[in-house]
Amino acid sequence: MKEKIEEALKEVREMLAMHGGGVELIEVTEESVVKVRLTGGCVGCPSAQMTLVDVVEKAIKSKVPEVKKVEAV
């Protein structure tokens, strides 16, 4: 599961990098919750929560449908 999540994040990272941001995988829990950290320009950005849900979570769930949710830590 972790490999598929990293594949999805690789695609997302390219888009985030264009805006000076990034994302790193922190943990995948036994309950299928993915914990990520937004980095760079995403830290403190007013759109960070929207990016997390509309971009990061959608990308991960499209490749790994068993993921329940994505949380920022």
Jmol script that loads the backbone (N, CA, C; Angstrom):
load data "model"
ATOM      1  N   MET A   1       0.826  -1.192   0.000  1.00  0.00           N
ATOM      2  CA  MET A   1       0.000   0.000   0.000  1.00  0.00           C
ATOM      3  C   MET A   1       0.869   1.255   0.000  1.00  0.00           C
ATOM      4  N   LYS A   2       1.957   1.215   0.782  1.00  0.00           N
ATOM      5  CA  LYS A   2       2.821   2.398   0.888  1.00  0.00           C
ATOM      6  C   LYS A   2       3.427   2.785  -0.461  1.00  0.00           C
ATOM      7  N   GLU A   3       3.784   1.771  -1.258  1.00  0.00           N
ATOM      8  CA  GLU A   3       4.375   2.047  -2.576  1.00  0.00           C
ATOM      9  C   GLU A   3       3.391   2.782  -3.486  1.00  0.00           C
ATOM     10  N   LYS A   4       2.124   2.343  -3.479  1.00  0.00           N
ATOM     11  CA  LYS A   4       1.106   2.990  -4.310  1.00  0.00           C
ATOM     12  C   LYS A   4       0.857   4.421  -3.844  1.00  0.00           C
ATOM     13  N   ILE A   5       0.888   4.626  -2.535  1.00  0.00           N
ATOM     14  CA  ILE A   5       0.696   5.975  -1.994  1.00  0.00           C
ATOM     15  C   ILE A   5       1.841   6.875  -2.437  1.00  0.00           C
ATOM     16  N   GLU A   6       3.065   6.363  -2.373  1.00  0.00           N
ATOM     17  CA  GLU A   6       4.228   7.145  -2.808  1.00  0.00           C
ATOM     18  C   GLU A   6       4.129   7.480  -4.295  1.00  0.00           C
ATOM     19  N   GLU A   7       3.610   6.549  -5.107  1.00  0.00           N
ATOM     20  CA  GLU A   7       3.418   6.816  -6.539  1.00  0.00           C
ATOM     21  C   GLU A   7       2.457   7.993  -6.736  1.00  0.00           C
ATOM     22  N   ALA A   8       1.366   7.972  -5.984  1.00  0.00           N
ATOM     23  CA  ALA A   8       0.387   9.060  -6.083  1.00  0.00           C
ATOM     24  C   ALA A   8       1.007  10.374  -5.628  1.00  0.00           C
ATOM     25  N   LEU A   9       1.785  10.330  -4.558  1.00  0.00           N
ATOM     26  CA  LEU A   9       2.415  11.547  -4.046  1.00  0.00           C
ATOM     27  C   LEU A   9       3.457  12.096  -5.012  1.00  0.00           C
ATOM     28  N   LYS A  10       4.095  11.220  -5.757  1.00  0.00           N
ATOM     29  CA  LYS A  10       5.092  11.675  -6.737  1.00  0.00           C
ATOM     30  C   LYS A  10       4.435  12.600  -7.762  1.00  0.00           C
ATOM     31  N   GLU A  11       3.259  12.212  -8.222  1.00  0.00           N
ATOM     32  CA  GLU A  11       2.529  13.033  -9.186  1.00  0.00           C
ATOM     33  C   GLU A  11       2.114  14.368  -8.553  1.00  0.00           C
ATOM     34  N   VAL A  12       1.654  14.316  -7.321  1.00  0.00           N
ATOM     35  CA  VAL A  12       1.218  15.516  -6.605  1.00  0.00           C
ATOM     36  C   VAL A  12       2.394  16.452  -6.351  1.00  0.00           C
ATOM     37  N   ARG A  13       3.534  15.881  -5.996  1.00  0.00           N
ATOM     38  CA  ARG A  13       4.722  16.693  -5.697  1.00  0.00           C
ATOM     39  C   ARG A  13       5.116  17.581  -6.871  1.00  0.00           C
ATOM     40  N   GLU A  14       4.990  17.067  -8.081  1.00  0.00           N
ATOM     41  CA  GLU A  14       5.347  17.857  -9.264  1.00  0.00           C
ATOM     42  C   GLU A  14       4.480  19.111  -9.345  1.00  0.00           C
ATOM     43  N   MET A  15       3.183  18.961  -9.093  1.00  0.00           N
ATOM     44  CA  MET A  15       2.273  20.095  -9.134  1.00  0.00           C
ATOM     45  C   MET A  15       2.573  21.057  -7.982  1.00  0.00           C
ATOM     46  N   LEU A  16       2.768  20.530  -6.787  1.00  0.00           N
ATOM     47  CA  LEU A  16       3.044  21.384  -5.629  1.00  0.00           C
ATOM     48  C   LEU A  16       4.362  22.137  -5.783  1.00  0.00           C
ATOM     49  N   ALA A  17       5.345  21.495  -6.396  1.00  0.00           N
ATOM     50  CA  ALA A  17       6.663  22.121  -6.582  1.00  0.00           C
ATOM     51  C   ALA A  17       6.563  23.371  -7.453  1.00  0.00           C
ATOM     52  N   MET A  18       5.622  23.397  -8.384  1.00  0.00           N
ATOM     53  CA  MET A  18       5.447  24.574  -9.229  1.00  0.00           C
ATOM     54  C   MET A  18       5.021  25.791  -8.411  1.00  0.00           C
ATOM     55  N   HIS A  19       4.485  25.532  -7.222  1.00  0.00           N
ATOM     56  CA  HIS A  19       4.033  26.606  -6.341  1.00  0.00           C
ATOM     57  C   HIS A  19       4.940  26.746  -5.114  1.00  0.00           C
ATOM     58  N   GLY A  20       6.099  26.091  -5.158  1.00  0.00           N
ATOM     59  CA  GLY A  20       7.061  26.189  -4.063  1.00  0.00           C
ATOM     60  C   GLY A  20       6.745  25.307  -2.869  1.00  0.00           C
ATOM     61  N   GLY A  21       5.843  24.348  -3.043  1.00  0.00           N
ATOM     62  CA  GLY A  21       5.451  23.481  -1.930  1.00  0.00           C
ATOM     63  C   GLY A  21       5.865  22.044  -2.138  1.00  0.00           C
ATOM     64  N   GLY A  22       5.459  21.222  -1.211  1.00  0.00           N
ATOM     65  CA  GLY A  22       5.760  19.803  -1.280  1.00  0.00           C
ATOM     66  C   GLY A  22       4.918  19.036  -0.277  1.00  0.00           C
ATOM     67  N   VAL A  23       5.045  17.719  -0.314  1.00  0.00           N
ATOM     68  CA  VAL A  23       4.327  16.852   0.626  1.00  0.00           C
ATOM     69  C   VAL A  23       5.195  15.633   0.897  1.00  0.00           C
ATOM     70  N   GLU A  24       5.205  15.202   2.160  1.00  0.00           N
ATOM     71  CA  GLU A  24       5.936  13.977   2.494  1.00  0.00           C
ATOM     72  C   GLU A  24       5.032  13.032   3.265  1.00  0.00           C
ATOM     73  N   LEU A  25       5.200  11.750   2.983  1.00  0.00           N
ATOM     74  CA  LEU A  25       4.432  10.714   3.659  1.00  0.00           C
ATOM     75  C   LEU A  25       5.042  10.487   5.038  1.00  0.00           C
ATOM     76  N   ILE A  26       4.225  10.560   6.071  1.00  0.00           N
ATOM     77  CA  ILE A  26       4.692  10.349   7.432  1.00  0.00           C
ATOM     78  C   ILE A  26       4.339   8.957   7.916  1.00  0.00           C
ATOM     79  N   GLU A  27       3.087   8.546   7.705  1.00  0.00           N
ATOM     80  CA  GLU A  27       2.635   7.275   8.268  1.00  0.00           C
ATOM     81  C   GLU A  27       1.382   6.795   7.572  1.00  0.00           C
ATOM     82  N   VAL A  28       1.218   5.472   7.542  1.00  0.00           N
ATOM     83  CA  VAL A  28      -0.038   4.857   7.135  1.00  0.00           C
ATOM     84  C   VAL A  28      -0.463   4.006   8.326  1.00  0.00           C
ATOM     85  N   THR A  29      -1.601   4.350   8.921  1.00  0.00           N
ATOM     86  CA  THR A  29      -2.041   3.639  10.125  1.00  0.00           C
ATOM     87  C   THR A  29      -2.701   2.314   9.762  1.00  0.00           C
ATOM     88  N   GLU A  30      -2.909   1.484  10.782  1.00  0.00           N
ATOM     89  CA  GLU A  30      -3.597   0.202  10.579  1.00  0.00           C
ATOM     90  C   GLU A  30      -5.042   0.408  10.141  1.00  0.00           C
ATOM     91  N   GLU A  31      -5.586   1.589  10.447  1.00  0.00           N
ATOM     92  CA  GLU A  31      -6.959   1.907  10.056  1.00  0.00           C
ATOM     93  C   GLU A  31      -7.031   2.497   8.645  1.00  0.00           C
ATOM     94  N   SER A  32      -5.937   2.453   7.906  1.00  0.00           N
ATOM     95  CA  SER A  32      -5.845   2.975   6.536  1.00  0.00           C
ATOM     96  C   SER A  32      -6.015   4.492   6.469  1.00  0.00           C
ATOM     97  N   VAL A  33      -5.476   5.186   7.477  1.00  0.00           N
ATOM     98  CA  VAL A  33      -5.422   6.641   7.472  1.00  0.00           C
ATOM     99  C   VAL A  33      -4.001   7.031   7.088  1.00  0.00           C
ATOM    100  N   VAL A  34      -3.889   7.893   6.091  1.00  0.00           N
ATOM    101  CA  VAL A  34      -2.586   8.339   5.612  1.00  0.00           C
ATOM    102  C   VAL A  34      -2.271   9.681   6.261  1.00  0.00           C
ATOM    103  N   LYS A  35      -1.097   9.768   6.878  1.00  0.00           N
ATOM    104  CA  LYS A  35      -0.670  11.021   7.506  1.00  0.00           C
ATOM    105  C   LYS A  35       0.476  11.597   6.686  1.00  0.00           C
ATOM    106  N   VAL A  36       0.305  12.858   6.286  1.00  0.00           N
ATOM    107  CA  VAL A  36       1.295  13.537   5.455  1.00  0.00           C
ATOM    108  C   VAL A  36       1.670  14.874   6.083  1.00  0.00           C
ATOM    109  N   ARG A  37       2.786  15.399   5.651  1.00  0.00           N
ATOM    110  CA  ARG A  37       3.219  16.739   6.069  1.00  0.00           C
ATOM    111  C   ARG A  37       3.378  17.584   4.820  1.00  0.00           C
ATOM    112  N   LEU A  38       2.679  18.702   4.774  1.00  0.00           N
ATOM    113  CA  LEU A  38       2.865  19.663   3.694  1.00  0.00           C
ATOM    114  C   LEU A  38       4.119  20.476   4.009  1.00  0.00           C
ATOM    115  N   THR A  39       4.903  20.781   2.994  1.00  0.00           N
ATOM    116  CA  THR A  39       6.177  21.466   3.203  1.00  0.00           C
ATOM    117  C   THR A  39       6.298  22.679   2.281  1.00  0.00           C
ATOM    118  N   GLY A  40       7.356  23.438   2.496  1.00  0.00           N
ATOM    119  CA  GLY A  40       7.660  24.576   1.631  1.00  0.00           C
ATOM    120  C   GLY A  40       6.559  25.609   1.642  1.00  0.00           C
ATOM    121  N   GLY A  41       6.172  26.049   0.463  1.00  0.00           N
ATOM    122  CA  GLY A  41       5.169  27.083   0.310  1.00  0.00           C
ATOM    123  C   GLY A  41       3.793  26.682   0.810  1.00  0.00           C
ATOM    124  N   CYS A  42       3.571  25.389   1.028  1.00  0.00           N
ATOM    125  CA  CYS A  42       2.269  24.927   1.522  1.00  0.00           C
ATOM    126  C   CYS A  42       2.090  25.227   3.009  1.00  0.00           C
ATOM    127  N   VAL A  43       3.194  25.366   3.729  1.00  0.00           N
ATOM    128  CA  VAL A  43       3.122  25.637   5.162  1.00  0.00           C
ATOM    129  C   VAL A  43       2.571  27.048   5.369  1.00  0.00           C
ATOM    130  N   GLY A  44       1.486  27.131   6.079  1.00  0.00           N
ATOM    131  CA  GLY A  44       0.884  28.430   6.352  1.00  0.00           C
ATOM    132  C   GLY A  44       0.060  29.011   5.215  1.00  0.00           C
ATOM    133  N   CYS A  45      -0.040  28.317   4.124  1.00  0.00           N
ATOM    134  CA  CYS A  45      -0.824  28.806   2.983  1.00  0.00           C
ATOM    135  C   CYS A  45      -2.313  28.715   3.320  1.00  0.00           C
ATOM    136  N   PRO A  46      -3.081  29.758   3.010  1.00  0.00           N
ATOM    137  CA  PRO A  46      -4.514  29.715   3.288  1.00  0.00           C
ATOM    138  C   PRO A  46      -5.252  28.599   2.539  1.00  0.00           C
ATOM    139  N   SER A  47      -4.689  28.137   1.455  1.00  0.00           N
ATOM    140  CA  SER A  47      -5.324  27.083   0.651  1.00  0.00           C
ATOM    141  C   SER A  47      -4.814  25.687   0.997  1.00  0.00           C
ATOM    142  N   ALA A  48      -4.016  25.554   2.042  1.00  0.00           N
ATOM    143  CA  ALA A  48      -3.388  24.264   2.364  1.00  0.00           C
ATOM    144  C   ALA A  48      -4.421  23.163   2.617  1.00  0.00           C
ATOM    145  N   GLN A  49      -5.471  23.462   3.367  1.00  0.00           N
ATOM    146  CA  GLN A  49      -6.483  22.439   3.663  1.00  0.00           C
ATOM    147  C   GLN A  49      -7.199  22.016   2.383  1.00  0.00           C
ATOM    148  N   MET A  50      -7.494  22.967   1.523  1.00  0.00           N
ATOM    149  CA  MET A  50      -8.144  22.654   0.256  1.00  0.00           C
ATOM    150  C   MET A  50      -7.207  21.802  -0.618  1.00  0.00           C
ATOM    151  N   THR A  51      -5.924  22.134  -0.627  1.00  0.00           N
ATOM    152  CA  THR A  51      -4.940  21.350  -1.379  1.00  0.00           C
ATOM    153  C   THR A  51      -4.871  19.938  -0.840  1.00  0.00           C
ATOM    154  N   LEU A  52      -4.887  19.809   0.480  1.00  0.00           N
ATOM    155  CA  LEU A  52      -4.815  18.490   1.106  1.00  0.00           C
ATOM    156  C   LEU A  52      -5.981  17.615   0.650  1.00  0.00           C
ATOM    157  N   VAL A  53      -7.176  18.147   0.666  1.00  0.00           N
ATOM    158  CA  VAL A  53      -8.364  17.372   0.324  1.00  0.00           C
ATOM    159  C   VAL A  53      -8.535  17.229  -1.188  1.00  0.00           C
ATOM    160  N   ASP A  54      -8.495  18.349  -1.907  1.00  0.00           N
ATOM    161  CA  ASP A  54      -8.802  18.331  -3.341  1.00  0.00           C
ATOM    162  C   ASP A  54      -7.691  17.783  -4.218  1.00  0.00           C
ATOM    163  N   VAL A  55      -6.466  17.837  -3.751  1.00  0.00           N
ATOM    164  CA  VAL A  55      -5.352  17.371  -4.579  1.00  0.00           C
ATOM    165  C   VAL A  55      -4.730  16.104  -3.995  1.00  0.00           C
ATOM    166  N   VAL A  56      -4.206  16.198  -2.793  1.00  0.00           N
ATOM    167  CA  VAL A  56      -3.457  15.083  -2.199  1.00  0.00           C
ATOM    168  C   VAL A  56      -4.375  13.885  -1.931  1.00  0.00           C
ATOM    169  N   GLU A  57      -5.483  14.115  -1.218  1.00  0.00           N
ATOM    170  CA  GLU A  57      -6.370  13.005  -0.880  1.00  0.00           C
ATOM    171  C   GLU A  57      -6.974  12.366  -2.131  1.00  0.00           C
ATOM    172  N   LYS A  58      -7.409  13.156  -3.089  1.00  0.00           N
ATOM    173  CA  LYS A  58      -7.985  12.603  -4.326  1.00  0.00           C
ATOM    174  C   LYS A  58      -6.967  11.754  -5.075  1.00  0.00           C
ATOM    175  N   ALA A  59      -5.723  12.235  -5.156  1.00  0.00           N
ATOM    176  CA  ALA A  59      -4.682  11.482  -5.867  1.00  0.00           C
ATOM    177  C   ALA A  59      -4.409  10.147  -5.191  1.00  0.00           C
ATOM    178  N   ILE A  60      -4.318  10.175  -3.861  1.00  0.00           N
ATOM    179  CA  ILE A  60      -4.040   8.939  -3.126  1.00  0.00           C
ATOM    180  C   ILE A  60      -5.200   7.964  -3.265  1.00  0.00           C
ATOM    181  N   LYS A  61      -6.425   8.447  -3.050  1.00  0.00           N
ATOM    182  CA  LYS A  61      -7.587   7.555  -3.117  1.00  0.00           C
ATOM    183  C   LYS A  61      -7.823   7.009  -4.520  1.00  0.00           C
ATOM    184  N   SER A  62      -7.395   7.730  -5.550  1.00  0.00           N
ATOM    185  CA  SER A  62      -7.568   7.211  -6.914  1.00  0.00           C
ATOM    186  C   SER A  62      -6.660   6.009  -7.156  1.00  0.00           C
ATOM    187  N   LYS A  63      -5.500   5.991  -6.511  1.00  0.00           N
ATOM    188  CA  LYS A  63      -4.566   4.864  -6.674  1.00  0.00           C
ATOM    189  C   LYS A  63      -4.758   3.799  -5.599  1.00  0.00           C
ATOM    190  N   VAL A  64      -5.237   4.225  -4.418  1.00  0.00           N
ATOM    191  CA  VAL A  64      -5.381   3.304  -3.286  1.00  0.00           C
ATOM    192  C   VAL A  64      -6.767   3.534  -2.661  1.00  0.00           C
ATOM    193  N   PRO A  65      -7.813   2.975  -3.263  1.00  0.00           N
ATOM    194  CA  PRO A  65      -9.178   3.247  -2.804  1.00  0.00           C
ATOM    195  C   PRO A  65      -9.457   2.803  -1.363  1.00  0.00           C
ATOM    196  N   GLU A  66      -8.666   1.891  -0.834  1.00  0.00           N
ATOM    197  CA  GLU A  66      -8.898   1.409   0.530  1.00  0.00           C
ATOM    198  C   GLU A  66      -8.498   2.430   1.602  1.00  0.00           C
ATOM    199  N   VAL A  67      -7.829   3.514   1.203  1.00  0.00           N
ATOM    200  CA  VAL A  67      -7.472   4.564   2.150  1.00  0.00           C
ATOM    201  C   VAL A  67      -8.758   5.241   2.623  1.00  0.00           C
ATOM    202  N   LYS A  68      -8.894   5.361   3.952  1.00  0.00           N
ATOM    203  CA  LYS A  68     -10.097   5.967   4.534  1.00  0.00           C
ATOM    204  C   LYS A  68     -10.050   7.485   4.474  1.00  0.00           C
ATOM    205  N   LYS A  69      -8.902   8.079   4.863  1.00  0.00           N
ATOM    206  CA  LYS A  69      -8.745   9.522   4.801  1.00  0.00           C
ATOM    207  C   LYS A  69      -7.281   9.899   4.859  1.00  0.00           C
ATOM    208  N   VAL A  70      -7.028  11.157   4.532  1.00  0.00           N
ATOM    209  CA  VAL A  70      -5.672  11.709   4.552  1.00  0.00           C
ATOM    210  C   VAL A  70      -5.680  12.867   5.533  1.00  0.00           C
ATOM    211  N   GLU A  71      -4.695  12.868   6.438  1.00  0.00           N
ATOM    212  CA  GLU A  71      -4.592  13.916   7.457  1.00  0.00           C
ATOM    213  C   GLU A  71      -3.234  14.589   7.364  1.00  0.00           C
ATOM    214  N   ALA A  72      -3.224  15.888   7.620  1.00  0.00           N
ATOM    215  CA  ALA A  72      -1.952  16.621   7.723  1.00  0.00           C
ATOM    216  C   ALA A  72      -1.497  16.556   9.177  1.00  0.00           C
ATOM    217  N   VAL A  73      -0.208  16.370   9.369  1.00  0.00           N
ATOM    218  CA  VAL A  73       0.378  16.380  10.735  1.00  0.00           C
ATOM    219  C   VAL A  73       1.412  17.468  10.842  1.00  0.00           C
TER     220      VAL A  73
END
end "model"
wireframe off; spacefill off
backbone 0.3
color backbone group
